[in-house]
Amino acid sequence: MVPGLWMISTVFLHFCLMQSTMSGRVLVWYVEHSHWINIKTILEELTTRGHNVTVLLHTASPSIQCNQAKGIQAEFFKVPFSKEFFTEMIDDLLNFWIYDAASLSSVQFVWKFRQIFNRVANVTKQICDGVLRNKELLEKLKQQRFDVILADPLFFGSEMIAEHLDLPFIYTLRFSFGSTIERLCGQMPSPPSYVPGACLQYTDRMTFIERLKNLLFYMSQDFLFYEFIFSQWNPYFSEIKGRPTSLCEMMGKAEIWLIRTYWDFEFPRPYLPNFQFVGGLHCRPAKALPEDMEEFAQSSGDHGIVVLTFGSMIKNLTREKANLIASALGQIPQKVLWRYSGETPETLAPNTRLYNWIPQNDLLGHPKTRAFITHGGTNGIYEAIYHGIPMVGIPMFGDQPDNMVHMKAKGAAVVVNFNTMTSQDLVDALNTVINNPTYKESAMKLSRIHHDQPVKPLDTAVFWIEFVMRHKGAKHLRPAAHNLTWYQYHCLDVIAFLLVCILTSVIITYKCCIFSFRKCFKRSLKKSKRE
C-alpha cells in the first residue's frame, strides 16, 4: 500500500472509531414554547455530532414537533387530558400575568396565583404520572441504556426519571421562579447586597432602601416557594421514591446547570463550577429574507425597518392594545414587520405589515433594521445582542421585566409599561432608540462582548453534555453545600458556638472580678477593723 494512502486510511479509521465511541444516547424531558425553541438548538447539534436524541413527550403537548427537528426522535406517553385543555390552561396563566395581575392587590394576587399554580401543579403531576407510574415505559427506557437526561427545571419530573433510570441529568434554563431554585436547590451564591431578586427589577447598584427591600424579598420569596411549591411536590416525590425526600434534594443532584445568559447580559456575580453560561447559543448569522420581505425592507429607504414580535406564546392582544400599538407604529417613518396572528387592528397604517411568522434572527441581522420591539424574551434579546440592534421593551410576564432591566441598565433599550403605555409613549421610545446614537453604540458594544468568547456558546453547551456522558456525571464540580443544612451553610451553628464561648468567657470573667473584688474588700475591711 502506498504510504500516503496508508496514513489517510489510518486517520479515517481512527476518526470513525472516535465517532463511534463518542456517540451517546440523550433522553430529553418535555418543555414547551420558547423553552423548546432553545433546547432544540442543542439537540440538533447533538444529532449532527452522532448522538441519539429521544424526547419524552406527552400527547397533549401544543408546541413540540419533533418531526420538524432533524434526527430527533419522540417517545410519546399518554396523559388524561387533551391538547385543547392544556393550551387553555396556559392561556389562562398568561391572561392572569398580562391583564389581571396589575389590577389586583397583593393579597388578591397571592390568592389568585395560588389557585392557578395549584391547577398547573395538578396537571404537571398527571404528566409525570404518565411516565413515573408507567412500569412498562420505564422498563423500555431502561433497556435503551441512555447516558444522560437533559431537562428544564421549570418542568418538574425529570429528576425522578433520572433517579429511576440511574442516570445523571443536566438542566438548561434562564432562571426559575425568580432564581429561587438555583439559589436554594443549586446552591448558587446570591448575596442580597448586590444580587437583586429577579422580580424586583433592580440592578446590582442598589441603595440602602433597595437592599433592605431585596433582603426582605429574598425571605418572602423563600417562604412562598416553600408554601406553593415544596408543599405540593415534596409529598409527591416522597410517594414516588418510597421514602421521605424533597423537590430541592432531587434538583440539587443536577450535574451541570446550563444558564442561557452570559456576561454581556448578566451583572457580575459569583457562580459555581457546575454552572455554565451559554447565552445566545441559538444565534447565527442572518440568511436572506423571503422575497416579499426583502422587497418591503428595501422600500424603507434610509429610514430602515423596525421588527416587532411578542414571542411564540403571545399570538394576539386585546383590540384596544392592538389598536394602540398599530397607531403608534403609523407615526414613525420606518417600515414595520409585525408578527401578529390576531384580528387586524383598525388603526393599522400602510407602513406596517402583519405576519403569522417572521424569520426573527434574519430580520435582526438585516442591514436595514433600526430597532427591535420585544416582549423581553431571552431568545429574542440574544438575537438582538448578537446583531447589535437596540430595543424597545414591552415586558409582560415571567423573566421578561427582569431581562429588560438588564438591557436598560446596559444602555441598549428603552422600556415601556404594557399596562399603562400610550401610543405616544411607544412613539417616543422608538424615536429615542433609533435617533439617539448611544443606544446603537451600547448594543454594538454588547454584540462585540458576545462574539469575543474563547468557545461558542453552543459548543460550550454540547461539551458539558458530552463531558457528563464521558465521565458518568460531574460530581467533582458539585459543591459541598449540598450536604449542609441551612444553618450549617450560613455558619449559624458556628456563630452560636462562638457566642456561647464569648458569653461564657464574659460570665467567668465577671464572676472572677466579683470574687476578687469581694476578697479584696474583705481583707481591707479586716485591716481597717484591726487598726
C-alpha positions in Angstrom: 0.0 0.0 0.0 1.2 3.5 -0.8 2.5 5.2 2.4 0.3 8.3 1.9 -2.8 6.1 1.3 -2.0 4.0 4.4 -1.8 7.2 6.5 -5.1 8.5 5.2 -6.8 5.2 5.8 -5.4 5.1 9.4 -6.6 8.6 10.1 -10.0 7.8 8.6 -10.3 4.6 10.7 -9.3 6.5 13.8 -11.9 9.1 13.1 -14.6 6.5 12.6 -13.6 4.8 15.9 -13.6 8.1 17.7 -17.1 8.9 16.4 -18.5 5.6 17.4 -17.0 5.7 20.9 -18.2 9.3 21.4 -21.7 8.8 20.3 -24.2 8.6 23.2 -27.9 8.4 23.9 -29.6 11.5 25.3 -33.1 11.5 26.9 -34.9 14.8 27.0 -37.8 15.7 29.3 -40.5 17.7 27.6 -40.5 21.5 27.6 -42.9 24.0 25.9 -42.9 27.1 23.7 -39.7 29.3 23.8 -38.0 26.7 26.1 -38.4 24.1 23.3 -37.0 26.6 20.7 -33.9 27.0 22.8 -33.3 23.4 23.7 -34.0 22.2 20.2 -30.9 24.0 19.0 -28.8 21.9 21.4 -30.5 18.7 20.4 -30.0 19.3 16.7 -26.3 20.0 17.3 -26.0 16.7 19.3 -27.6 14.8 16.5 -25.1 16.2 13.9 -22.3 15.0 16.2 -23.6 11.5 16.1 -25.6 11.3 19.3 -29.0 9.6 19.5 -31.6 12.0 21.0 -35.1 11.0 22.3 -37.7 13.4 23.7 -40.1 12.2 26.3 -43.3 13.9 25.0 -46.8 13.8 26.3 -49.7 13.5 23.9 -51.2 17.0 24.8 -48.1 19.0 24.0 -49.1 22.0 21.9 -45.7 23.3 20.8 -43.2 20.4 20.3 -43.0 18.9 16.8 -40.1 16.5 16.7 -40.7 15.7 13.1 -39.6 19.3 12.3 -36.3 18.7 14.1 -33.7 16.7 12.2 -32.7 13.4 13.7 -34.7 13.9 16.9 -37.0 11.0 18.0 -40.0 11.2 20.2 -41.2 8.7 22.8 -44.9 9.6 23.4 -46.8 8.8 26.6 -50.5 9.3 27.3 -52.0 11.9 29.7 -55.7 12.1 30.8 -56.4 15.4 29.1 -56.5 16.9 25.6 -54.2 19.4 23.8 -57.0 21.9 23.9 -57.3 21.6 27.7 -53.5 22.1 28.1 -53.5 25.1 25.8 -56.4 26.7 27.6 -54.6 26.3 31.0 -51.5 28.1 29.6 -53.7 30.8 28.1 -55.4 31.3 31.5 -52.0 31.6 33.1 -50.8 34.2 30.5 -54.0 36.3 30.8 -53.6 36.4 34.6 -50.0 37.6 34.3 -50.6 40.1 31.5 -54.0 41.6 32.1 -55.2 40.7 35.6 -52.2 40.8 37.9 -51.6 44.6 37.6 -55.2 45.4 38.9 -55.0 43.1 42.0 -53.9 43.9 45.5 -51.1 41.9 47.0 -53.5 39.6 48.9 -55.7 39.1 45.9 -52.6 38.4 43.7 -51.2 35.8 46.1 -54.7 34.1 46.4 -55.3 34.0 42.7 -51.8 32.9 41.9 -52.1 30.1 44.4 -55.3 28.9 42.7 -53.7 28.9 39.3 -50.5 27.4 40.5 -52.3 24.5 42.2 -54.1 23.9 38.9 -50.8 23.8 37.0 -49.2 21.6 39.6 -52.1 19.1 39.4 -51.8 18.9 35.6 -48.0 18.6 35.8 -48.3 15.7 38.3 -50.6 14.0 35.8 -47.9 14.4 33.1 -45.3 13.0 35.5 -47.6 10.0 36.3 -47.7 9.2 32.6 -44.1 8.1 32.9 -43.3 7.5 36.6 -46.3 5.2 37.2 -45.9 3.5 33.8 -43.8 0.5 34.6 -43.8 -0.7 31.0 -42.5 2.6 29.7 -39.9 2.9 32.4 -38.6 -0.6 31.6 -38.5 0.3 27.9 -36.5 3.4 28.7 -34.1 1.4 30.9 -33.5 -1.1 28.2 -32.4 1.7 25.8 -29.5 2.5 28.1 -29.4 6.3 27.9 -26.3 8.1 29.0 -27.8 11.4 30.3 -31.1 13.3 30.7 -31.4 16.9 29.6 -34.2 19.0 31.1 -35.5 22.4 32.1 -36.1 22.8 35.9 -39.3 24.7 35.3 -40.8 21.4 34.1 -40.7 19.1 37.1 -40.3 15.3 36.8 -37.0 14.7 35.1 -35.3 14.4 38.5 -37.4 11.3 39.4 -37.0 9.8 35.9 -33.2 10.2 36.3 -33.5 8.5 39.7 -35.4 5.6 38.3 -33.1 5.1 35.4 -29.9 5.8 37.5 -28.8 8.5 35.1 -27.0 11.8 35.5 -29.1 14.8 34.4 -28.4 18.3 33.2 -30.5 21.5 33.4 -30.8 24.2 30.8 -32.6 27.4 31.9 -32.6 31.3 32.0 -33.9 31.4 35.6 -36.6 29.7 37.5 -39.1 31.3 39.9 -37.0 34.4 40.4 -33.8 32.3 40.7 -35.1 30.7 43.9 -34.4 27.1 42.6 -30.9 28.0 41.6 -30.3 29.6 45.0 -32.0 27.0 47.3 -31.5 23.8 45.3 -28.5 24.6 43.1 -26.7 26.4 46.0 -25.9 29.3 43.7 -24.3 32.1 45.9 -26.6 35.1 45.8 -25.5 37.9 48.2 -28.6 40.1 48.6 -26.3 43.2 48.9 -25.7 43.2 45.1 -27.6 40.3 43.5 -31.1 41.7 43.0 -34.2 39.5 43.3 -35.3 38.8 39.7 -38.8 40.2 40.1 -37.8 43.5 41.8 -36.4 45.0 38.6 -33.3 46.3 40.4 -29.7 46.4 39.1 -26.6 45.4 41.1 -26.2 49.0 42.2 -28.8 49.3 45.0 -29.4 52.0 47.6 -29.8 51.1 51.2 -33.6 51.1 50.9 -33.4 48.8 47.8 -31.0 46.5 49.6 -33.5 46.3 52.5 -36.3 45.5 50.1 -34.1 43.0 48.4 -33.3 41.1 51.6 -37.0 41.1 52.6 -37.9 40.0 49.1 -35.5 37.0 49.3 -37.1 36.0 52.6 -40.7 36.3 51.4 -39.7 34.6 48.1 -38.3 31.6 50.0 -41.5 31.4 52.2 -43.7 31.5 49.1 -41.5 28.9 47.4 -41.9 26.5 50.4 -45.6 27.3 50.7 -46.6 27.0 47.0 -44.1 24.5 45.5 -42.5 22.4 48.3 -45.9 21.7 49.9 -47.1 20.5 46.5 -44.1 18.5 45.3 -42.3 17.1 48.4 -45.2 14.6 49.2 -45.4 13.6 45.6 -41.7 13.0 45.2 -41.6 11.1 48.5 -44.5 8.9 47.4 -42.8 8.1 44.1 -39.5 7.4 45.6 -40.8 5.4 48.5 -39.0 7.4 51.2 -39.1 11.0 52.5 -37.4 13.3 50.1 -37.9 16.8 48.7 -38.0 18.5 45.3 -34.9 20.6 46.3 -33.0 17.5 47.3 -33.7 15.9 43.9 -33.0 19.1 41.9 -29.7 19.5 43.8 -28.4 16.3 42.1 -28.2 18.1 38.7 -24.6 17.6 37.4 -24.5 20.8 35.3 -26.7 23.9 35.0 -26.5 25.4 31.6 -27.6 29.1 32.1 -28.9 30.7 29.0 -27.2 34.1 29.6 -23.6 35.4 29.5 -21.7 38.4 30.9 -23.0 40.6 28.0 -26.3 40.3 29.8 -25.7 39.4 33.4 -24.5 41.7 36.2 -21.2 40.4 37.7 -21.9 37.9 40.5 -20.4 34.7 42.0 -21.2 31.4 40.5 -20.2 27.7 40.9 -18.1 25.5 38.6 -21.1 23.4 37.6 -23.0 26.5 36.4 -22.0 27.2 32.8 -23.2 30.3 30.9 -24.3 29.6 27.3 -26.4 32.6 26.4 -27.1 33.1 22.7 -26.4 29.5 21.7 -29.2 29.6 19.2 -27.9 32.8 17.4 -26.4 32.6 14.0 -25.5 34.8 11.0 -28.5 36.2 9.1 -29.8 34.4 6.0 -31.5 36.0 3.0 -35.1 37.1 3.6 -38.1 35.8 1.7 -38.5 37.8 -1.5 -41.6 39.8 -0.3 -40.0 40.7 3.0 -36.8 41.8 1.3 -38.7 43.9 -1.1 -40.6 45.6 1.7 -37.4 46.2 3.7 -35.7 47.8 0.7 -38.7 50.1 0.1 -38.0 51.7 3.5 -35.1 53.7 2.1 -32.7 55.3 4.5 -35.3 55.2 7.3 -34.9 51.4 7.6 -37.2 48.9 9.3 -38.5 48.0 12.8 -39.1 44.4 13.8 -41.9 43.7 16.3 -42.8 40.4 17.9 -44.1 39.3 21.3 -42.7 35.8 21.1 -44.2 32.3 20.5 -46.8 32.4 23.3 -48.5 35.8 22.7 -50.3 35.4 19.4 -52.9 38.1 19.8 -53.8 41.1 22.0 -57.0 42.8 23.1 -58.4 45.1 20.4 -57.6 48.2 22.5 -53.9 47.2 22.8 -53.6 46.2 19.2 -55.0 49.5 18.0 -52.8 51.4 20.4 -49.7 49.8 19.1 -50.7 50.0 15.5 -51.5 53.7 15.9 -48.0 54.3 17.3 -46.3 52.4 14.5 -48.1 54.5 11.9 -46.4 57.6 13.3 -42.8 56.6 12.6 -41.1 56.9 9.2 -39.7 53.4 9.3 -41.4 50.3 7.8 -42.6 47.8 10.4 -42.7 44.0 10.2 -45.1 42.8 13.0 -45.6 39.1 13.9 -49.2 39.1 14.9 -52.0 36.4 14.5 -54.9 38.3 16.0 -57.6 40.4 14.3 -56.2 43.1 12.1 -56.1 46.4 14.1 -58.4 49.2 12.8 -55.5 51.7 13.1 -53.0 49.7 11.1 -51.0 52.1 8.9 -49.6 51.5 5.4 -46.0 51.3 6.8 -46.9 48.2 8.9 -47.3 44.6 7.7 -48.6 41.7 9.7 -47.2 38.2 9.5 -48.2 35.0 11.2 -44.5 34.2 11.4 -41.2 36.1 10.7 -37.6 34.9 10.4 -36.7 36.9 13.5 -32.9 36.2 13.5 -32.6 37.0 9.8 -34.6 40.3 10.2 -32.5 41.4 13.2 -29.4 40.7 11.1 -30.6 42.7 8.1 -28.7 45.9 7.4 -31.9 47.9 7.2 -33.1 47.1 10.8 -33.0 50.0 13.1 -34.9 48.8 16.2 -36.5 45.7 17.8 -39.7 45.9 19.7 -39.8 42.9 22.0 -41.6 41.5 25.0 -38.2 40.7 26.6 -37.9 37.0 26.0 -34.3 35.7 26.3 -34.2 34.3 22.8 -35.2 37.5 21.1 -32.9 39.6 23.3 -29.9 37.5 22.5 -30.6 37.7 18.8 -30.7 41.5 19.1 -27.4 41.4 21.1 -25.8 39.1 18.5 -26.6 41.5 15.7 -26.2 44.8 17.7 -29.8 46.0 17.5 -31.2 48.5 20.2 -34.5 47.5 21.7 -37.8 48.9 22.9 -39.0 46.5 25.6 -42.7 45.9 26.5 -42.3 43.1 29.1 -45.4 41.2 30.1 -44.7 38.2 32.5 -42.1 35.8 33.8 -38.5 36.8 33.4 -39.3 39.5 30.8 -39.3 42.5 33.1 -36.0 41.5 34.7 -34.5 40.8 31.2 -35.4 44.3 30.1 -34.0 45.9 33.3 -30.6 44.4 32.3 -30.8 45.8 28.8 -31.9 49.2 30.0 -29.1 49.3 32.6 -26.6 48.5 29.9 -27.9 51.3 27.7 -29.3 49.2 24.9 -33.0 49.5 25.5 -35.9 51.8 26.5 -38.7 50.1 28.5 -42.4 51.0 28.4 -45.1 49.6 30.7 -47.5 47.3 28.8 -50.5 48.1 31.1 -50.1 51.9 31.2 -48.4 52.9 27.9 -50.0 55.3 25.4 -49.3 55.5 21.7 -47.1 58.5 22.3 -45.0 56.5 24.9 -44.3 53.9 22.2 -43.5 56.5 19.6 -41.1 58.4 21.9 -39.4 55.2 22.9 -38.9 54.2 19.2 -37.6 57.7 18.3 -35.2 57.6 21.2 -33.5 54.2 20.4 -33.4 55.0 16.7 -32.3 58.6 16.7 -30.1 58.6 19.8 -26.8 57.0 18.7 -25.8 56.0 22.2 -28.3 53.1 22.1 -26.9 51.7 18.9 -23.4 52.1 20.3 -24.3 50.2 23.5 -26.0 47.5 21.5 -22.9 47.1 19.4 -20.7 47.0 22.5 -22.8 44.1 23.9 -22.5 42.4 20.5 -18.7 42.7 20.5 -18.6 41.2 24.0 -20.9 38.4 23.0 -18.8 37.5 20.0 -15.5 37.7 21.9 -15.6 34.4 23.6 -13.0 31.6 23.5 -15.6 29.0 22.7 -19.0 29.5 21.1 -22.0 29.1 23.5 -23.4 26.1 21.6 -20.1 24.3 21.6 -19.8 25.0 25.4 -23.3 23.5 26.0 -22.5 20.4 23.9 -19.1 20.0 25.5 -20.6 19.8 29.0 -23.3 17.4 27.9 -20.7 15.1 26.4 -18.4 15.6 29.4 -21.2 14.3 31.7 -21.7 11.3 29.3 -18.0 10.5 29.2 -17.5 10.7 33.0 -20.9 9.4 34.1 -21.6 12.7 35.9 -19.6 15.7 37.2 -19.6 15.1 41.0 -16.2 16.8 41.3 -17.9 20.1 40.4 -20.7 19.7 42.9 -20.2 22.0 46.0 -20.2 20.5 49.5 -23.0 23.0 50.3 -25.5 20.3 49.1 -24.6 18.2 52.1 -25.1 21.0 54.6 -28.2 22.1 56.5 -29.4 25.7 56.1 -27.9 26.6 59.5 -24.6 24.9 58.7 -24.4 26.7 55.3 -24.8 30.1 57.0 -22.5 29.0 59.8 -25.2 29.8 62.3 -24.1 26.8 64.5 -20.5 28.2 64.5 -21.8 31.7 65.3 -23.9 30.2 68.1 -20.9 28.3 69.5 -18.7 31.4 69.4 -21.4 33.5 71.1 -21.7 30.8 73.8 -18.0 30.9 74.2 -17.9 34.7 74.4 -20.8 34.8 76.8 -19.2 32.1 79.0 -15.9 34.0 79.0 -17.7 37.2 79.9 -19.6 35.4 82.7 -16.5 33.7 84.1 -14.5 37.0 83.9 -17.3 38.8 85.6 -17.6 36.1 88.3 -13.8 36.2 88.8 -13.8 40.0 89.1 -16.6 39.9 91.6 -14.8 37.2 93.6 -11.6 39.1 93.6 -13.3 42.3 94.5 -15.1 40.6 97.4 -11.8 39.1 98.6 -10.0 42.5 98.4 -12.9 44.2 100.1 -13.0 41.7 103.0 -9.2 42.0 103.5 -9.4 45.8 103.6 -12.3 45.6 105.9 -10.5 43.3 108.3 -7.4 45.5 108.1 -9.4 48.7 108.9 -11.0 46.9 111.9 -7.6 45.9 113.3 -6.4 49.5 113.0 
